[in-house]
């Protein structure tokens, strides 16, 4: 059984500033795209603790911090690394093709 992933261009690589999240929408799903530590990550843009945008938070050490209550999420796994959040947020596969950043809403396991 093969799963089909549809990758969609969300922005140009040159549009992403290091450690500065960029909010995009894919089929109505808010996604935060982050360039940090030489990689590009895509994570669901809504905090699992409070209904606020993660892309308004700070990025450090491959973590994105929710600006409202300070919960941090690992950009690689979506798992919370600090309270008050206890539930992970989805992370999405990313492909880079030239200057294009492509994201699939198929969640990584």
C-alpha positions in Angstrom: 0.0 0.0 0.0 1.5 3.3 -1.0 0.4 6.7 0.3 0.2 9.5 -2.1 1.6 12.9 -1.0 0.8 16.0 -2.9 3.4 18.7 -2.5 2.4 22.3 -3.0 4.6 25.3 -3.4 4.1 27.6 -0.3 6.9 30.1 -0.8 10.4 30.7 -2.1 13.4 29.6 -0.1 14.8 33.1 -0.5 11.6 34.4 1.3 12.4 32.6 4.5 14.6 34.4 7.0 16.6 32.3 9.4 14.6 31.6 12.6 11.6 33.7 11.5 8.4 31.7 11.0 6.3 32.4 7.9 2.5 31.6 8.1 1.0 30.1 5.0 -2.3 28.4 4.3 -2.7 25.1 2.4 -6.3 24.1 1.6 -7.5 26.1 4.5 -4.9 24.6 6.9 -2.6 27.1 8.7 1.0 26.1 8.5 4.1 27.7 9.9 7.2 27.3 7.7 10.5 27.8 9.4 14.1 27.9 8.2 16.5 27.1 11.0 19.8 25.2 11.4 20.2 24.6 7.7 16.8 22.9 7.3 13.2 23.9 6.5 10.3 22.7 8.6 6.5 22.9 8.3 4.4 22.6 11.4 0.7 23.2 12.1 0.4 26.9 12.9 -2.1 26.6 15.8 -0.9 25.9 19.4 -2.4 22.7 20.9 -2.9 24.5 24.2 -4.4 27.8 23.1 -5.9 28.7 19.7 -3.1 31.1 18.7 -0.7 31.3 15.8 2.7 29.7 16.5 4.2 31.7 13.6 4.1 34.7 15.8 6.5 33.1 18.3 10.2 32.8 18.6 12.4 30.0 17.1 15.5 28.7 18.9 17.3 25.3 19.0 14.8 23.7 16.5 11.9 24.7 18.7 9.1 27.2 18.1 7.6 28.9 21.1 4.0 29.9 21.5 4.0 33.7 22.3 0.9 33.5 24.5 1.9 31.0 27.3 5.5 30.0 26.4 5.0 26.4 25.3 7.6 25.2 22.9 7.2 22.6 20.2 9.9 20.6 18.4 9.9 21.5 14.7 11.0 18.0 13.8 8.3 16.1 15.7 5.7 18.6 16.8 6.0 17.3 20.4 5.7 19.9 23.2 8.9 20.4 25.2 7.5 22.8 27.8 4.2 23.3 29.6 1.4 24.3 29.5 1.0 22.4 26.2 0.8 18.6 26.5 -0.4 17.6 23.1 1.7 17.6 20.0 0.9 19.6 16.8 1.2 18.0 13.4 4.3 18.4 11.3 4.3 18.1 7.6 6.9 16.9 5.0 8.9 19.5 3.2 10.7 19.3 -0.2 13.0 21.9 -1.7 13.2 22.2 -5.4 15.5 25.0 -6.5 14.2 28.1 -4.7 10.7 26.5 -4.2 9.6 25.3 -0.8 6.9 22.6 -1.2 4.8 21.2 1.7 2.5 18.2 1.8 -0.4 18.1 4.3 0.3 14.4 4.7 1.5 14.1 8.3 4.8 12.5 9.0 4.8 9.6 11.4 
